[in-house]
């Protein structure tokens, strides 16, 4: 089960460098590609706005 980014995302970029499989793409609200995400949770641990949660 992949992680998802909610509308609480502030597009700060802190999660992008933490993703070991580069599943996160930039945008007004960042997105996680569920086909690439390995469910490691590293991005959620890094998110200052707590916008990343398991799907």
NORTA-V733350 format. One record per residue. N is the residue number from 1. RES is the residue in one small letter. PHI is phi in whole degrees, -180 to 180 (* if undefined). PSI is psi as a letter, one per 20 degrees, with the letter a starting at -180 (none if undefined). NEAR is the number of other C-alpha atoms within 10 Angstrom. Layout:
n=N res=RES phi=PHI psi=PSI near=NEAR
n=N res=RES phi=PHI psi=PSI near=NEAR
This chain:
n=1 res=x phi=* psi=p near=11
n=2 res=x phi=-78 psi=r near=17
n=3 res=x phi=-86 psi=q near=22
n=4 res=x phi=-131 psi=q near=20
n=5 res=x phi=-111 psi=p near=20
n=6 res=x phi=-86 psi=r near=15
n=7 res=x phi=-68 psi=i near=11
n=8 res=x phi=-75 psi=i near=11
n=9 res=x phi=-58 psi=p near=18
n=10 res=x phi=-105 psi=j near=15
n=11 res=x phi=53 psi=l near=18
n=12 res=x phi=-80 psi=h near=14
n=13 res=x phi=90 psi=i near=16
n=14 res=x phi=-66 psi=h near=13
n=15 res=x phi=-79 psi=h near=21
n=16 res=x phi=-59 psi=g near=20
n=17 res=x phi=-72 psi=i near=12
n=18 res=x phi=-87 psi=h near=17
n=19 res=x phi=-72 psi=o near=19
n=20 res=x phi=-72 psi=i near=13
n=21 res=x phi=-116 psi=j near=12
n=22 res=x phi=54 psi=l near=14
n=23 res=x phi=-88 psi=i near=17
n=24 res=x phi=-101 psi=p near=23
n=25 res=x phi=-116 psi=q near=13
n=26 res=x phi=-77 psi=q near=13
n=27 res=x phi=170 psi=a near=9
n=28 res=x phi=-58 psi=g near=10
n=29 res=x phi=-125 psi=p near=15
n=30 res=x phi=-66 psi=q near=21
n=31 res=x phi=-131 psi=q near=18
n=32 res=x phi=-112 psi=p near=20
n=33 res=x phi=-76 psi=o near=14
n=34 res=x phi=-66 psi=h near=15
n=35 res=x phi=-78 psi=i near=9
n=36 res=x phi=-105 psi=h near=12
n=37 res=x phi=-57 psi=p near=19
n=38 res=x phi=-103 psi=j near=15
n=39 res=x phi=63 psi=k near=15
n=40 res=x phi=-82 psi=h near=15
n=41 res=x phi=83 psi=j near=16
n=42 res=x phi=-60 psi=h near=14
n=43 res=x phi=-64 psi=g near=25
n=44 res=x phi=-65 psi=h near=22
n=45 res=x phi=-67 psi=h near=13
n=46 res=x phi=-92 psi=h near=17
n=47 res=x phi=-68 psi=o near=21
n=48 res=x phi=-73 psi=h near=14
n=49 res=x phi=-101 psi=j near=13
n=50 res=x phi=52 psi=l near=15
n=51 res=x phi=-92 psi=i near=18
n=52 res=x phi=-110 psi=p near=25
n=53 res=x phi=-141 psi=q near=15
n=54 res=x phi=-62 psi=q near=12
n=55 res=x phi=-71 psi=none near=10
